[in-house]
Amino acid sequence: MVSARTRWMQLALGLVCMMSISSPQYVWTLFTKPLAAKLGAGLPELQVTFSVLVFLQAFFSPFQGALIERFGARTLISIGTVMAGLSWTLASYAHSTTGLYLTYGALGGLGTGTVYVGVIGLVVSWFPDRRGFAAGMAAAGYGMGAIVTTFPIAASLQSRGLEPTLWLYGIVFAVVGFVASQGLRKAPAAAAATSHRSSEESAPGELRPSQVLKTPVFWLMFLMMTMMATSGLMVTSQMATFAADFGITKTVVFGLAAVPLALTLDRFTNGLTRPLFGYISDRIGREPTMFIAFALEAAAMTLWLALRGDPILFVLLSGVVFLGWGEIFSLFPSTLTDTFGAAHATANYGWLYLSFGIGAVFGGPLAALLHQHTGSWLPVFASAIALDLASALLALFVLKPVRARFMQRARAEAPASRTRREARHRVDHIID
């Protein structure tokens, strides 16, 4: 029998692995200005790096999920943490945007994607009874990991410069992630199969990606996660830039520089929201929780834009915006696993995680180009708010009934499928 301590230890190690790969995405905005000065590149050109990072992090996730299922989480996550750290170290030697795309973007994206998909798939199998909370805690490591690095990296950029900062922190991230990954273990079959959730809420079967990809409910979730990823990444990747345009960059709030303080608060709320809304969804259901969270982001982003001239409100509302966004990384994987089962959770989530990469394309360079062509951040914010509201309505009024009908139909067909499998097994046994 698996002890409770064992699975909590697995969750803690997964959390550390996630923290070690969080900075490439969430501290990227601090590097845009020094990189622009070093490489002589414009913001849209630089933001391609961010999009390569996030897109490859997601684009190869189905392949990474299949590798993890075949070779084990520990092996692949170990490799991923080293790749993510080395992406920064090698980026310190880049003297062109192409070099930056290949190191910070491509190598970093492949490394972080391997770790992210692997850890999420691992923890949902260890915690079938608290799937939303466990996925949220693991994802919180990714959302909050940059809290401990934002101010040190900002200070290092001022004192050491761009290249030494990338080199030093790349080594640190690689070592920390690799050491933590050595303790990861696959959940025993008994742990993965046991659940305290009601039969009406649990998955009626264990579907492989080839089966999952044929269902409308999967593609509805895919669409919604794409929309929410786009909305959140519009803000994540552009904050330092629009803060400068709003006149916030040089202001001081509570004795600290406004932008690094906002980024630190964002990391906290972006991490807090994942286990928080994951826990809530374990209690009241996935779709109602999605509606609340997505609508919260839309409201907060509207206030943020309307009150953008106040530095204190800029910092505080930035935290609320991220509180309404980061939970997608706990709600969608837990909903997916509830619907299609835990046996192939890593591989299935790899396919759903592609939506995050698509969101990166719209949230990164296209958002920057929209601002460049209009000369205003209003269209960018309006687009993000509209996507939030549309996703909230889809969750409650479309996803909930569609998913309920799918699970009801699948549950009704399950006994017949089991009978056919048992019959085939008996025939095979007789032939042997």
Secondary structure, DSSP 8 states (H G I E B T S, - for coil): ---HHHHHHHHHHHHHHHHHTSHHHHTHHHHHHHHHHHH---HHHHHHHHHHHHHHHHHTHHHHHHHHHHH-HHHHHHHHHHHHHHHHHHHTT--SHHHHIIIIIIIHHHHHHHHHHHHHHHHHHH-GGGHHHHHHHHHHHHHHTTHHHHHHHHHHHHHT-HHHHHHHHHHHHHHHHHHHHTT-----HHHHH---S-TTTS-SS---HHHHTT-HHHHHHHHHHHHHHHHHHHHHTTHHHHHHHTT-TT-EETTEEHHHHHHHHHHHHHHHHHHHHHHHHHHH-HHHHHHHHHHHHHHHHHHHHHTTT-HHHHHHHHHHHHHTTTTHHHHHHHHHHHHH-STTHHHHHHHHTHHHHHHHHHHTHHHHHHHHHHS-SHHHHHHHHHHHHHHHHHIIIIIHHHHHHHHHHHHHHHHHHHHHHHHHHHHHHHH-
